[in-house]
Amino acid sequence: MVESVVKNWQGEQVGETTFELRTAKEETASHIVHRALVRQLTNARQGNASTKTRSEVRGGGRKPWRQKGTGRARAGSIRSPLWRGGGVIFGPKPRDFNLKLNRKERRLALRTAFVSRIEDLIVVEEFSTELSRPKTKELVAALARWGVVPESKSLLILSEIADTDNVYLSARNIENLKLIAADQLNVFDLLHADKIVVTASALEKIQEVYSA
């Protein structure tokens, strides 16, 4: 059971909340979070870099000059890797970098990463009604009242996000702030942020989605 204070739009403490998420054992926690992080980063790689070997480069079928008698080094093809315009030795080829991780392990790693950031977690009341229109300046001021330093990397977790929502329109222009939905959490964003701001409704949704 984890306890955290709840702040309002003005940055004042208005209550407390508790949540409970099953995490990995202390001796295996760092290992499983590391595996999930490596999986996320490697799966993001495209793996479409490609080069041509000497057999794939156009031309080079004829021997450039005879084997002996010219005084020059022996050469069998103008597409040798030693020649300009030749093939590439051990160059990259398209490959699949994807790593597999069981669904239960992924969720366990996600819960463990989230609970490990409890010291940097800021729970706030639902504030969408406070922004009558998109206003980046007001959201920046609210983040400062909640204890988020403007220069620090911060993560804002909402219960749901719409492209026409005032919070989304206000947050998209703030440097070092990333906005994600509660059901789209990932290990990298949780570990990369200096501060994590989550609304009370988003915290409930996190428990609902990831508790199983």
C-alpha positions as CSV (number, residue, x, y, z in Angstrom):
1,M,0.0,0.0,0.0
2,V,1.4,3.3,-1.1
3,E,0.2,6.7,0.2
4,S,0.5,10.0,-1.5
5,V,-0.9,13.5,-1.0
6,V,-3.3,15.1,-3.5
7,K,-2.9,18.7,-4.6
8,N,-5.4,21.0,-6.2
9,W,-5.0,23.5,-9.1
10,Q,-3.5,26.1,-6.7
11,G,-0.9,23.6,-5.4
12,E,-2.5,23.2,-2.0
13,Q,-2.8,19.8,-0.3
14,V,-6.4,18.8,-0.2
15,G,-6.3,15.2,0.8
16,E,-4.5,11.9,0.6
17,T,-4.8,8.9,-1.6
18,T,-3.6,5.3,-1.5
19,F,-3.0,2.8,-4.2
20,E,-1.6,-0.7,-4.3
21,L,0.2,-2.4,-7.2
22,R,1.9,-5.7,-7.0
23,T,5.7,-5.3,-7.7
24,A,8.6,-7.6,-8.3
25,K,10.7,-8.9,-5.4
26,E,13.5,-6.6,-4.4
27,E,16.2,-9.0,-5.5
28,T,14.7,-9.3,-9.0
29,A,13.1,-5.9,-9.5
30,S,16.1,-4.2,-11.3
31,H,16.6,-7.2,-13.5
32,I,13.0,-7.4,-14.8
33,V,12.7,-3.6,-15.3
34,H,16.0,-3.6,-17.2
35,R,14.7,-6.4,-19.5
36,A,11.5,-4.5,-20.2
37,L,13.5,-1.3,-20.9
38,V,15.9,-3.1,-23.3
39,R,12.9,-4.7,-25.0
40,Q,11.2,-1.4,-25.5
41,L,14.3,0.3,-26.9
42,T,15.3,-2.5,-29.3
43,N,11.7,-3.0,-30.6
44,A,11.8,0.7,-31.5
45,R,14.7,0.1,-33.9
46,Q,13.7,-0.2,-37.6
47,G,16.4,-2.5,-38.6
48,N,16.2,-1.6,-42.3
49,A,19.8,-0.5,-42.9
50,S,21.1,-2.4,-45.9
51,T,24.3,-2.5,-48.0
52,K,25.3,-4.5,-51.0
53,T,28.0,-7.2,-51.1
54,R,30.3,-7.6,-54.1
55,S,27.9,-10.1,-55.6
56,E,25.0,-7.6,-55.5
57,V,26.7,-4.5,-56.9
58,R,26.0,-3.9,-60.6
59,G,28.8,-4.7,-63.0
60,G,32.2,-6.2,-62.4
61,G,31.7,-9.4,-64.3
62,R,34.8,-9.0,-66.6
63,K,38.3,-9.3,-65.3
64,P,39.8,-5.8,-65.4
65,W,43.2,-6.9,-66.8
66,R,45.1,-10.1,-67.3
67,Q,46.5,-12.0,-64.4
68,K,50.2,-11.5,-65.2
69,G,52.5,-9.3,-67.1
70,T,51.0,-5.8,-66.4
71,G,53.0,-5.0,-63.2
72,R,49.8,-4.2,-61.4
73,A,48.2,-6.1,-58.5
74,R,46.0,-9.1,-59.4
75,A,42.4,-8.1,-59.8
76,G,39.4,-10.2,-60.7
77,S,36.6,-7.7,-60.5
78,I,36.1,-3.9,-60.4
79,R,33.5,-4.5,-57.7
80,S,35.9,-5.9,-55.1
81,P,35.4,-4.4,-51.7
82,L,38.9,-2.9,-52.1
83,W,37.8,-0.8,-55.0
84,R,35.9,2.4,-55.1
85,G,32.3,1.6,-56.0
86,G,32.8,-2.0,-54.9
87,G,30.8,-4.1,-52.4
88,V,30.8,-3.7,-48.6
89,I,32.4,-6.2,-46.3
90,F,30.2,-7.4,-43.4
91,G,27.9,-4.4,-44.0
92,P,24.4,-4.2,-42.3
93,K,21.5,-6.1,-43.7
94,P,17.8,-5.8,-42.8
95,R,17.1,-7.6,-39.5
96,D,14.5,-7.9,-36.8
97,F,15.6,-6.5,-33.4
98,N,12.4,-7.5,-31.6
99,L,12.7,-9.1,-28.2
100,K,10.0,-11.1,-26.6
101,L,8.7,-10.7,-23.1
102,N,5.7,-12.4,-21.6
103,R,2.7,-10.2,-20.9
104,K,2.8,-10.9,-17.2
105,E,6.4,-9.9,-17.0
106,R,5.8,-6.7,-19.0
107,R,3.0,-5.6,-16.6
108,L,5.1,-6.6,-13.6
109,A,8.0,-4.5,-14.8
110,L,5.7,-1.6,-15.5
111,R,4.1,-1.7,-12.0
112,T,7.6,-2.0,-10.5
113,A,8.9,1.0,-12.4
114,F,5.9,3.1,-11.5
115,V,6.1,2.3,-7.7
116,S,9.8,2.9,-7.7
117,R,9.2,6.5,-8.7
118,I,6.9,7.2,-5.7
119,E,9.3,9.8,-4.4
120,D,8.9,11.8,-7.6
121,L,5.2,11.2,-8.0
122,I,2.8,14.2,-7.7
123,V,-0.9,13.4,-7.5
124,V,-3.3,16.2,-8.5
125,E,-7.0,16.7,-8.8
126,E,-8.7,16.6,-12.2
127,F,-8.0,20.1,-13.6
128,S,-9.4,20.0,-17.1
129,T,-12.2,22.4,-16.0
130,E,-9.6,24.9,-14.9
131,L,-8.6,25.5,-18.5
132,S,-11.5,27.2,-20.2
133,R,-9.3,27.5,-23.3
134,P,-5.9,26.3,-24.4
135,K,-3.3,28.3,-22.4
136,T,0.2,27.0,-22.1
137,K,1.2,29.8,-19.7
138,E,-1.4,28.7,-17.1
139,L,-0.4,25.1,-17.3
140,V,3.3,26.0,-16.8
141,A,2.4,28.0,-13.8
142,A,0.3,25.1,-12.4
143,L,3.2,22.7,-12.9
144,A,5.5,25.1,-11.0
145,R,2.9,25.3,-8.1
146,W,2.9,21.5,-8.0
147,G,6.7,21.4,-7.6
148,V,7.9,20.7,-11.1
149,V,11.0,22.7,-12.1
150,P,10.6,24.1,-15.6
151,E,14.1,22.8,-16.7
152,S,13.4,19.3,-15.5
153,K,11.9,16.5,-17.6
154,S,8.3,15.8,-16.5
155,L,5.6,13.3,-17.4
156,L,1.9,14.2,-17.2
157,I,-0.4,11.2,-17.0
158,L,-4.1,11.7,-17.7
159,S,-7.0,9.2,-17.6
160,E,-7.6,9.9,-21.3
161,I,-6.4,12.3,-24.0
162,A,-8.3,13.9,-26.9
163,D,-6.7,16.0,-29.6
164,T,-9.3,18.7,-29.0
165,D,-8.8,18.7,-25.2
166,N,-7.6,22.0,-23.7
167,V,-5.1,20.2,-21.5
168,Y,-3.6,18.5,-24.6
169,L,-3.5,21.7,-26.6
170,S,-1.9,23.6,-23.6
171,A,0.7,20.9,-22.9
172,R,1.9,20.1,-26.4
173,N,4.1,23.2,-26.6
174,I,5.8,22.8,-23.3
175,E,9.4,21.8,-23.5
176,N,10.5,18.8,-21.5
177,L,6.9,17.8,-20.8
178,K,5.4,14.6,-22.2
179,L,1.7,13.9,-22.0
180,I,0.4,10.3,-22.1
181,A,-2.8,8.4,-21.2
182,A,-3.0,6.1,-18.2
183,D,-3.5,3.0,-20.3
184,Q,-0.4,3.9,-22.5
185,L,2.3,3.7,-19.8
186,N,5.8,2.5,-20.7
187,V,8.9,1.8,-18.8
188,F,11.1,4.3,-20.6
189,D,8.9,7.3,-20.0
190,L,8.5,6.4,-16.3
191,L,12.3,6.1,-15.7
192,H,13.2,9.0,-18.0
193,A,11.1,11.7,-16.3
194,D,12.5,13.7,-13.3
195,K,8.9,14.3,-12.0
196,I,5.7,12.4,-12.7
197,V,2.4,14.2,-12.4
198,V,-0.7,12.1,-12.4
199,T,-4.3,13.0,-11.9
200,A,-6.4,11.2,-9.3
201,S,-8.7,9.7,-12.0
202,A,-5.6,8.5,-14.0
203,L,-4.2,6.8,-10.8
204,E,-7.5,4.9,-10.4
205,K,-7.3,3.8,-14.1
206,I,-3.7,2.7,-13.7
207,Q,-4.8,0.4,-10.8
208,E,-7.7,-0.8,-12.8
209,V,-5.7,-1.6,-16.0
210,Y,-2.4,-2.8,-14.6
211,S,-3.4,-4.5,-11.3
212,A,-4.2,-7.8,-12.9
